[in-house]
Amino acid sequence: MLNTIIPEEYIPEDSMDAVTAFKQRINALTKQILKPTPKLTGSEWANKYFYLPPENSAEPGKYSYERMPWQKEILDTICDNEHKDVVLMTSARVGKTVSMLAATGYYMHQSPSPILWLLPTETIAKQFSSNDVEPVLRDSPELRDLIKDKWTRDGGNNLLSKRYMGGTLTMVGAQNSSGLHGKTIRVLFADEIDRYPESAGKDGDVIDLATIRTTTFQHKAKRVYSSTPTITDLSQIESRFKESDQRYFYLPCPSCGHKQTLEWDRINYKANPEEPIYICRACEYGIKEEEKYQMLLQGEWIKTNVDSKVAGFFLNALYSVNMTWKELVVEWQAIKKNRHKLQVFYNSRLGKTFQLIEDYIPANKLGERLEIYNAEVPTKTEICNGVGVLTCGVDIQANRIEAYVYGYGKSDEIYMIDFRLFEGDTNKNIVFQDLTNFLLNERYTTANGAKIGIRSIAIDSGYNANRVARYVRDLKQIDHANRTIIAVKGDANYTSGILERQAKFYKESGQLYFRVGVNPAKDHLAMILNNMDPGENYLHLPVAYPKRIEQERYLDKETLYQLTGEKKVYEFKGPRRIGSWKATRDRVEALDCFVYAYAALLALGPDVFQKLDDLAKKVSLLQPELDVMTPEGEVKPQEQVQQYKPGIRLHQSKNTGFSIFRR
């Protein structure tokens, strides 16, 4: 190259050595500049150049896919030229984010281009950039050298945008489509897509918006969609995985060599919870945890939908090298009867969607749990927790009042105890006479013959609110037992809990009422109705209610139909899909009264759940002569309860201090 510029005959002889050396250096530099970058696969590049930072890695330092062997094919597929779209439907703790970060580094170094990470919110995007992206760029020398001259947070290089040699790396929150406007993207990493809002403002689906931004690059575009799944039939990642080639990681049995995926139903822990084993599907050999890693090294991805051009990978925490089978078993045993926590286990550990029970179980199925209690108030035995406290939920209609009494034991073991119907015009005071006598005077017998009264009462004020609020005020004044008595109002928009702690005021009467989150309460009932194993989080139903006035009162089918008379439906409210319970029949008072009775339990204070087991034990030991609301205190027997009469109102006597009626 230099000879074409300076012919040798014009170079003095004493300068030839220096010129030769200079020429050799220029030639070497030219070859280095023009030499093509060696083409590496994604996994080869990661093993050679990618480093894990100490901030968020159990084993920081140089990366090796051999620690998690399933990552090799995932990395190679994300970084190949064959697949435009890649879907990762996985549990937590299997290195999904690490794989995507390594692929990001590959594109920055091997094929510089505009790269975008789309995350659920801008806050998450900032945390991801600070906690994951920046440490990786700092600790991986090849990546650090690409941006080291711009390692300042100016307009081109800040927390959410990194400008590097030949391209840009941008992080955007999915809740605001403005972050996508004007951007051209070659490589899209859409992470945790099941946590995205249904719509990004007025612009529509945010995933579609981001995908459209990659069309400029056509066949060179690469799109990676990843997430732990959420709800069956509502999960974005589940939908995309079904359209993919559906690859599962098959491992050979160490005994017979049969290749199989790891599924939760094959874990056997009942014989020895400390050392759970995996039962081979072919030979039923009990695979031990220590044999898992050698199986992983021999594992292979197998497509189950070979006609699809979209690459899809599924993996659960049973494969994880960061979590043992024993840890999964311990977690499962702690939450298996709690439906809310069960969803987290299915999504984050098993990598599966969770089937919401949108309908309660059929009423005839619910009827299979009818039982004969060992007393009017079921007491603690070896197989049940027993009742520690009674509450009552009261529903007010125009022509009747319905009241259900429930008993509560340890760990939300619930017993339906009694039902009463009071018919009459509730715009008049007379219909409340029998209700008052029932709420304040009714007692239920334990196995030892002691008497238990209703400790807490919640009365619905959705109908004729001010009259009900005044009635609750007056009821408190004539109650000698210091019960908890509250007016409540169901609110479908209150989702922060079941019972709001801060009371509200009715403007007309100036009386207090409490909001009840009916949707969370019915979610809770759905969970316990779908639990068919007596014990914690279970609802017991009696064959018959306590006998009164020599009359048998059997629990009828109408009560079961009412308990199962609503279903959960999902509707759009703004950009979000919200679930709420809708009636499927005209009458659901039994369901409403369950909600109010549970609100009455919560009104006893947040520590009531810690007390229930101890209270249930004390109830089983009460002596026949006792008359109590709870075993914490004896109640003096009341004489005839003063009743409402038409045309009179309750007034506080200054002389006696007791509540009396005056015209």
BAVEX-645685 format. One line per 8 residues: their letters; for each residue x, y, z of C-alpha. Coordinates in steps of 0.2 Angstrom, whole numbers. Each point is the difference from the previous one (the first is absolute). Example, Ala and Ser with C-alpha at 12.3 -4.5 7.8 and 13.67 -1.06 7.14 Angstrom:
2
as) 62:-22:39; 6:17:-3
END
This chain:
663
mlntiipe) 0:0:0; 14:12:5; 10:-4:-17; -14:7:-10; 2:16:9; 19:1:2; 10:-10:-13; 16:-8:8
eyipedsm) 12:9:-12; -4:17:7; 3:-6:18; 18:3:7; 9:-16:4; 4:5:18; -19:3:2; -5:-17:-6
davtafkq) -1:-9:17; -11:13:7; -11:1:-15; -1:-19:0; -5:0:18; -13:14:-3; -7:-10:-15; -2:-15:10
rinaltkq) -9:9:14; -12:8:-13; -3:-16:-8; -4:-9:17; -12:14:5; -8:0:-17; -3:-19:1; -7:3:18
ilkptpkl) -12:13:-6; -6:-9:-15; 0:-18:8; -18:-6:2; -7:-3:17; 0:-18:3; -18:-7:0; -4:-8:16
tgsewank) -16:-8:6; -9:9:15; 6:-13:12; 18:0:-6; 0:19:1; -7:0:18; 12:-13:6; 15:10:-7
yfylppen) -5:18:4; -15:1:12; 2:3:19; -12:-1:14; 1:15:13; 1:-4:18; -16:11:4; -12:-12:-7
saepgkys) 9:-17:-3; 3:-14:12; 15:-5:-10; 8:17:-7; 13:0:-13; 2:-8:-17; -16:-7:-6; -1:-19:-5
yermpwqk) -16:-7:-7; 5:-17:7; -6:5:17; -18:1:-8; 2:-11:-15; -17:4:-7; 6:18:-3; 11:-5:-15
eildticd) -14:-3:-13; -10:14:7; 15:12:-3; 4:-7:-17; -18:2:-6; -1:18:6; 16:4:-9; -3:-10:-16
nehkdvvl) -6:6:-17; -13:-14:-2; -14:6:12; -7:17:1; -11:-3:15; 5:-9:16; -12:-4:15; 6:-4:18
mtsarvgk) -13:-6:11; 9:-5:16; -1:0:19; 11:11:11; 18:-6:5; 5:-8:-17; 11:14:-7; -13:8:-13
tvsmlaat) 6:18:3; 19:-6:0; -3:-8:-17; -8:16:-7; 14:11:7; 13:-11:-8; -9:1:-16; -1:19:2
gyymhqsp) 19:0:2; 2:-11:-16; -10:12:-11; 10:15:7; 16:-8:-4; -3:-11:-15; -13:9:-9; -2:18:6
spilwllp) -18:7:-2; -15:8:9; -5:-11:15; -15:3:11; -5:-8:16; -19:2:3; -4:-3:19; -17:2:9
tetiakqf) 3:17:7; 12:14:-1; 5:-2:18; 4:-18:-3; 10:5:-16; 10:12:11; 3:-13:13; 5:-13:-13
ssndvepv) 12:12:-8; 8:5:16; 1:-18:8; 3:-11:-15; 5:9:-16; 13:12:7; 9:-13:11; 1:-11:-16
lrdspelr) 7:13:-11; 13:5:14; 6:-18:3; 0:-6:-18; 16:8:-8; -5:-2:-18; -17:9:4; 9:13:11
dlikdkwt) 12:5:-14; -15:3:-12; -7:14:11; 14:5:11; 3:17:-9; -19:4:3; -1:-6:18; -9:16:5
rdggnnll) -18:3:3; -3:13:-13; -13:1:-13; 6:-15:-9; 5:-11:14; -11:0:16; -9:-13:11; -12:-6:-13
skrymggt) 11:3:-16; 17:-6:-4; 9:6:-16; 14:-12:-5; 10:-2:-16; -12:-4:-14; -16:0:10; -11:4:15
ltmvgaqn) -7:-9:14; -16:6:7; -11:-5:15; -19:5:-1; -15:-2:12; -15:-8:-9; -13:10:9; 4:16:-10
ssglhgkt) 1:-2:-19; 9:17:-2; 17:-10:3; -3:-9:-16; -4:15:-11; 13:4:-14; 11:-15:4; 7:-13:-12
irvlfade) 4:-17:7; 9:-14:-6; 1:-11:16; -15:0:12; 0:-8:17; -17:1:7; 1:-7:17; -13:-5:13
idrypesa) -14:3:-13; -14:-7:11; 3:15:11; -3:13:-14; -16:11:0; -13:-6:-12; 2:17:-9; 14:13:-1
gkdgdvid) -12:15:2; -9:4:-17; 12:-9:-11; -5:-18:3; 9:-15:4; 18:4:5; 8:-16:-6; -8:3:-17
latirttt) 7:18:0; 18:-6:5; -1:-14:-13; -5:12:-14; 16:10:4; 11:-15:-6; -8:-1:-17; 14:12:-8
fqhkakrv) 12:-14:2; -11:-13:-8; 9:-17:0; 14:6:11; -12:5:14; 0:-11:16; -14:0:13; 1:-9:17
ysstptit) -16:-1:10; 2:-7:18; -9:-1:16; -5:-11:14; -19:-4:-4; -15:6:10; -18:-5:-3; -6:-14:-12
dlsqiesr) -8:7:-16; 5:18:5; 19:-3:0; 9:9:-15; 15:-12:2; -11:-15:0; -8:6:-16; 16:3:-9
fkesdqry) 8:-16:6; -14:-10:-7; 4:7:-17; 18:-4:1; 9:-17:-3; -2:-4:19; 17:-6:5; 2:-10:17
fylpcpsc) 16:-5:8; 1:-19:1; 11:-9:12; 6:-18:0; -4:-11:15; 16:-5:8; -7:-18:2; -9:-4:-17
ghkqtlew) 5:15:-11; -18:4:-4; -1:19:-5; -13:10:9; -4:17:6; -1:5:18; -18:2:7; -6:4:17
drinykan) -12:-15:1; 15:-12:0; 9:7:15; -3:-12:15; 3:8:17; -12:-9:11; 11:-14:5; 14:12:4
peepiyic) -3:19:-1; 19:3:4; 5:-10:-16; -13:1:-13; 3:-11:-16; -6:1:-18; -9:-15:-6; 5:-5:-18
raceygik) -15:-2:-11; 7:-16:-8; 9:-10:13; -7:9:16; 18:2:6; 2:12:14; 11:14:-7; 9:9:14
eeekyqml) 5:19:0; 18:-3:-2; -3:-10:-16; -8:15:-8; 15:10:-6; 7:-15:-10; -17:-2:-8; 0:19:-4
lqgewikt) 17:-2:-9; -8:-13:-11; -16:9:-3; -7:5:-17; -14:12:-6; -13:-9:-10; -13:9:-11; -18:-6:2
nvdskvag) -8:12:-13; 12:-2:-14; -9:9:-13; 1:17:9; 14:12:-5; 0:9:17; 12:-7:12; -8:-3:17
fflnalys) 8:-7:16; -8:-6:16; 9:-3:17; -5:-1:18; 9:1:17; 2:-19:1; 15:2:-12; 7:14:10
vnmtwkel) 18:-1:7; -5:15:12; -14:-9:8; -1:-18:7; -15:-12:-1; 0:1:19; -2:19:0; -15:-2:-12
vvewqaik) -8:-13:11; 1:10:15; -7:15:-9; -14:-11:-7; -5:-7:17; -1:17:7; -12:7:-13; -9:-14:-9
knrhklqv) -17:4:8; 1:19:-2; -6:4:-17; 7:17:-2; 18:-7:4; -3:-15:-10; -1:11:-16; 17:7:4
fynsrlgk) 7:-18:2; -8:-5:-17; 7:15:-9; 17:3:8; 5:-17:4; -9:-12:-12; 0:13:-15; -18:-4:-3
tfqliedy) -16:11:-1; -12:-1:14; -18:-5:-3; -12:13:8; -16:-8:6; -11:13:-8; -15:-10:5; -2:-7:17
ipanklge) -1:-19:1; -18:-7:-4; -12:1:14; -3:-19:-1; 19:-3:2; 0:12:15; -14:-11:8; 12:-14:1
rleiynae) 8:8:15; -16:1:11; 4:-7:17; -7:-3:18; 10:11:12; 5:-7:17; -10:14:8; -9:16:-5
vptkteic) 17:8:2; 12:-13:-7; 14:-2:12; 18:-4:-2; 5:-18:-4; 14:-9:-8; -6:3:-17; -8:17:1
ngvgvltc) 6:17:8; -17:4:7; -8:16:3; 7:15:10; -12:14:-4; -17:2:-8; -4:15:-12; -16:4:-9
gvdiqanr) -3:8:-17; -16:9:-3; -8:4:-17; -14:13:0; -13:-1:-15; -16:10:-2; -11:-14:6; 11:-11:11
ieayvygy) 16:-1:10; 12:-15:-2; 13:-5:13; 14:-13:-1; 10:-5:15; 18:-7:-3; 13:-7:12; 19:2:-3
gksdeiym) 15:-11:5; 18:0:-3; 7:3:-18; -17:6:-7; -9:-16:4; -18:6:-1; -17:-7:5; -17:5:-5
idfrlfeg) -10:-1:16; -17:8:-2; -12:9:-12; -15:11:5; -13:9:-11; -10:14:6; -14:5:-11; -8:17:0
dtnknivf) 1:18:-7; 17:6:5; -6:18:-3; -8:-2:17; 8:-4:17; -11:-15:4; 10:-12:-11; 15:4:10
qdltnfll) -7:-7:17; 3:-18:-3; 17:4:-8; 5:10:16; -5:-15:11; 9:-12:-11; 17:9:-1; 1:4:18
neryttan) -8:-15:9; 3:-15:-11; 12:-13:7; 8:-15:-7; 5:-16:9; 17:-7:1; 4:-19:2; 2:3:19
gakigirs) -17:9:1; 7:18:2; -9:14:-10; 9:11:-13; -8:16:-6; 4:11:-16; 16:10:3; 0:11:-15
iaidsgyn) -14:6:-12; 1:9:-17; -16:7:-7; -2:4:-19; -5:18:-2; -1:0:-19; -19:1:1; -8:14:10
anrvaryv) 17:5:6; -4:13:13; -14:-10:9; 13:-15:1; 13:12:7; -11:6:13; -6:-17:4; 19:-5:3
rdlkqidh) 2:15:11; -15:-5:11; 5:-18:0; 17:4:8; -9:10:13; -11:-14:6; 13:-13:-1; 7:-5:17
anrtiiav) 14:-12:-6; 10:13:-9; 0:-9:-17; 8:7:-16; -15:7:-10; 3:9:-16; -10:6:-15; 9:-5:-17
kgdanyts) -2:4:-18; 6:-11:-14; 11:9:-12; 6:-8:-16; 13:13:-3; 9:-2:17; 14:-13:-4; 12:4:14
gilerqak) -7:-13:12; -17:-8:6; -4:13:14; 6:18:-1; 7:5:17; -5:19:-2; -19:2:3; -10:11:-11
fykesgql) -15:12:5; -17:0:-7; -4:18:-3; -18:0:4; 1:-10:17; 18:4:4; 2:-19:4; 15:-10:-4
yfrvgvnp) 2:-14:-12; 14:-11:-7; 4:-4:-18; 2:-18:-4; 10:-6:-15; -12:-12:-8; 12:-6:-13; 14:-5:11
akdhlami) -12:-8:12; -8:-11:-14; 17:-4:-6; 3:-7:17; -16:-10:0; 4:-7:-17; 17:-6:7; -8:-9:15
lnnmdpge) -15:-7:-10; 12:-8:-12; 10:-8:14; -7:-17:3; 11:-5:14; -7:4:18; 12:10:10; 8:17:-3
nylhlpva) -9:11:-14; -15:-11:0; -19:4:2; -10:-13:10; -18:-1:-4; -13:-8:12; -13:-13:-5; -12:10:11
ypkrieqe) 0:16:11; -3:0:18; -17:-6:5; -12:14:6; -18:0:5; 0:-19:-2; 2:2:-19; 13:-9:-11
ryldketl) 9:13:-11; 10:-8:-13; 12:9:-11; -9:1:-17; 7:1:-18; -5:18:-1; 14:5:12; 13:-10:-11
yqltgekk) -7:8:-16; 2:17:8; 18:-3:6; 4:-5:-18; -10:13:-8; 13:11:-7; 15:-2:-12; 15:11:-3
vyefkgpr) 1:9:-16; 13:12:-8; -3:16:-7; 11:15:-6; 0:15:11; 12:12:-9; 16:-9:-6; -2:-14:13
rigswkat) -11:-16:1; -9:-1:17; -8:-15:7; -16:2:9; -14:-12:6; -17:0:-9; -16:-8:5; -6:-15:-10
rdrveald) -17:-1:9; -12:12:8; 3:-4:18; 18:-1:9; -4:5:18; 9:-15:6; 16:5:-9; -2:18:6
cfvyayaa) -3:-5:18; 16:-10:-1; 10:15:-5; -8:11:14; 3:-14:13; 18:-1:-5; 1:19:1; -7:-1:18
llalgpdv) 15:-12:4; 12:13:-7; -8:13:10; 6:-9:16; 18:6:-5; 15:-6:-10; 6:-11:15; -16:-10:0
fqklddla) 8:-13:-11; 14:-3:12; -13:-3:14; -12:-12:-9; 10:-16:4; 1:4:18; -18:6:1; -6:-17:-8
kkvsllqp) 10:-10:13; -9:10:14; -17:-2:-8; 2:-19:0; 4:1:19; -14:12:5; -12:-6:14; -19:-1:-2
eldvmtpe) -4:15:12; 10:12:-11; -8:13:-12; 13:8:-10; 3:10:-16; 18:-6:-1; 10:-10:13; 9:16:5
gevkpqeq) -14:6:10; -16:-6:8; -17:9:-4; -13:3:13; -17:-7:-6; -11:13:-7; -18:2:4; -13:4:-14
vqqykpgi) 8:10:-13; -8:17:-3; -8:0:-17; -4:13:-14; -18:5:-1; -8:10:-13; 1:19:3; 12:0:14
rlhqsknt) 19:3:0; 14:-5:11; 6:13:14; 14:0:12; -7:1:18; 10:13:10; -6:-8:17; 4:-18:-3
gfsifrr) 13:0:-14; -9:-13:-9; -9:1:-17; -18:2:1; -14:3:-13; -9:17:0; -13:7:-11
END
